[in-house]
Amino acid sequence: MSKKYFTPEEANQLLPYVREEISFLQGLKSQFQDAYREREHLKKSQSATDDDLFTLECKLEFMEMEAQMRLQHMAASGIQVKDIDVGLVDFPALLNGEEVLLCWREGEEAVEHYHGLYDGFIGRKKLD
């Protein structure tokens, strides 16, 4: 299977989908953390039942599966989610024959930056 490369235009067309997925994943992460803390509290509680713990374990497992499914779907589309919390996403691209990553961060209107494969966010440069 050949590697998927995006033009800036193609990456920008995907931003509504990317924004929706990042927002969903951020919410899911918050819910997961809340449920995890609740489970840890219940484990220490004298009044917790096995059913209570089992229900929370199932809820946590389902949320993890949901997150993995969404991340895998994005990865299968060629989209690289780098950080859910800050909404950092890369799109592989070819720029002047060089393999780079188009870079978008939540809050930005469009994909307007890129960086080398090993430069990371700190090495971002503005697209011409």
N, C-alpha and C positions, 0 to 999 in steps of 0.2 A: 504494500500500500504506500503510495507516494505521500510525502508530507504536504499538508495544506498551508498555503501562503495566502495572506490577505492583502488587499490593497487598502489604503486608508479609507476609501469610499466603502468597501465591503465591511470593514471593521465598524465604521460609523453606522451602517445600516443595521448592524447587530446590537447596537447600544440599547435600544428599548428592551430587547430580550435579556441582555446582560444586566441592565439595571434591575429588572424585575427579579432575576435569579439571585443577584447579590443581596437585594433587599430581603427576599425570602430566606436566604441562608443566614443572614444576620439575625433575623427574627427567630429562626429555628435554633441558632446557637444560643441565644438568650434564654429561650424556653428550655433547652437542654441543660444549661447551667442551673436554672431554677429547679428543675426536676432532680438533677443530681444532688444539689444541696438538700432538697427535701428528703431524698433517699438516705443520705448520710445522717440527717437528723433522725429519721425514723429508725435507722439501724441502732442508734444509741438510746432510743426511747423504749421504756418498759412496756408501753401500751401498743406498740406496733405489732400487727399480725403478719403472718406469712403472706396472706392475700394482699395486704397493703404493699409490702415489699415487691411481690411478684408483679403487681399492677404497674408500679413505678419502673421496675426493670424492663417490662415489656414496652412501656412508653419510651424509655431511653433508647432501647434497641430500635424501635420503629423510627425515631427521630434520626438516629445515626444512619440507618438504611436510606431514609429519604434524602439526607444530605449527600451521602455517597452516590446515590443514583443521579442526583442533579449535577454534582461535580463531574461524574463520569460522562454524562450527556454533553456537558460543555466541552470536556476534554476530547470527546469523540468528534466534536465539531471543529476542533483545532484551537479552541479558546483555552488559555492558560490562566486559571485563577491563582493569583500569587498570595493574596491576603484578603480574607473575608471581612475582617474588622474594618479595614480602611477602604475596602472595595477596590483593590488593585488587581488589574487584569492585563495580560499581554496577548498579543496576536502575532504569530510568526509572519514575517514579511521578507521580501527581497527589496533592498534599496540600493540602486546603482550596482546591482549584481552581488551585493553583500547580504548575507542572512542577518537580520536584525529582529527585534521585537517591538512592534507598535505598542505603546504603553498608554493605558487609560486608568484614571483614578476617579472613584466616585466623587461627584460634585463638578467634574469637568463637563463642559457642554459637548465636546467631541474628542475623538482620538487625534491629538495634535503633536504627540511626542513619540520618540523611539529611543531605544538604547541597544547596545551590543548584547550579544547572547550572555555575556558574563559580567556586564557592567551593572546590572540592577537598576533600581529606581534612581539611585544617586547619580547615575551616568546618563540620565535623560537629556535628550536634545530636542529642540523644536523642529518639527517637519518643515521643509521649505515650502 
